[in-house]
Amino acid sequence: VQAPLFSSLGLDNFMEITARSLQDLGNCYAAIEYLRHLEGDKHLVFVTERGMNLPRLEDDMDLTRAANDARVAIDTFQVGGLEGQAGGVWTDQSQQTFAFKALRMIAEQTGGVSSISENGMTAVNRINEVSRSEYLLGFYPSSASLNGQYRKIEVRTRRPNVTLLYRRGYYARTEI
């Protein structure tokens, strides 16, 4: 656990946040495994009130790798608003920032979109817009070895003002 982010939390609050995040994580993995067996690219819409506060950054990355492997984009919606101010100081600001950053990273790494404290229709319309068109790119990897390792992918464009949404990697395996 990254101690500075959780140092202002009492044990009860820490346990509540961690338990909720671990349950959310388990639900995401279950949905990804279900979607894995469906054809084509899929979107998993993850709606949360407070974001995702996983104990380790590796937990976020493992989730994105599993989603990428199953051809699932994770779209993240944070619907709980922002933490209020108490005496002019934001309460739980560091935890909130960490949780929202995780949501953005999960969406970005899987080719999804992230909406933080936005109107629900705005968020849904964004998914609709980005899923209306797509390109299918193919490539030959620099290493032909199918060793089961996770390989990162980077896609670039020369067109200005274009946002690319794509899966950031795959597992090099013989079976799909």
C-alpha positions, 0 to 999 in steps of 0.5 A: 500500500502506498502509505502517504495516500492512506495515512490520513485514513482511519483503519475502518475507512481504509478497510471499507475502501479496500474491501469495496475496491477488491470486490469491484476488481473481482467483479471486473475480472468475472465480467472480462472472463465472461466477455472473453468468449464472445466474438469481436471487441467488447466494452465493459462499462464500470460505474463507480461512486468513488473510484478504484483504490487498489492497494498496488499499481500492479493490480490496476495493470494486471486488470488492464492486461486481462482486459486487453487479452480478452479484447475488452475495452473498459469504460470507467464512469465516476458518478459520485461527484467530488469530495466536499470541502471542510473548512476550505480544505478538500477532504480525502483529496489525495485518495480521491486523486489516486482513485480517479487516476486509476480509473483514467489509466484503466480506460486508457490502457484498454482503449476505453474512455473515462468520465469523471464527475460528468453528466451521465448522458455525456459519458454514454454519448462519448462511448457511442461516438468512439465506438461508431468507427474503427480501424483494424491494424495488423503487424508482425511482432519483432519477436516471433516467439510465442512465450506467453509474455505480455507485450506492449503496443504503441500506436501513433498517428501523424494527424493532429488533434486525434485521440487514439483509443487502443489496447496497449498490449497482448499476451504472446500465445498460440491460442486466442 
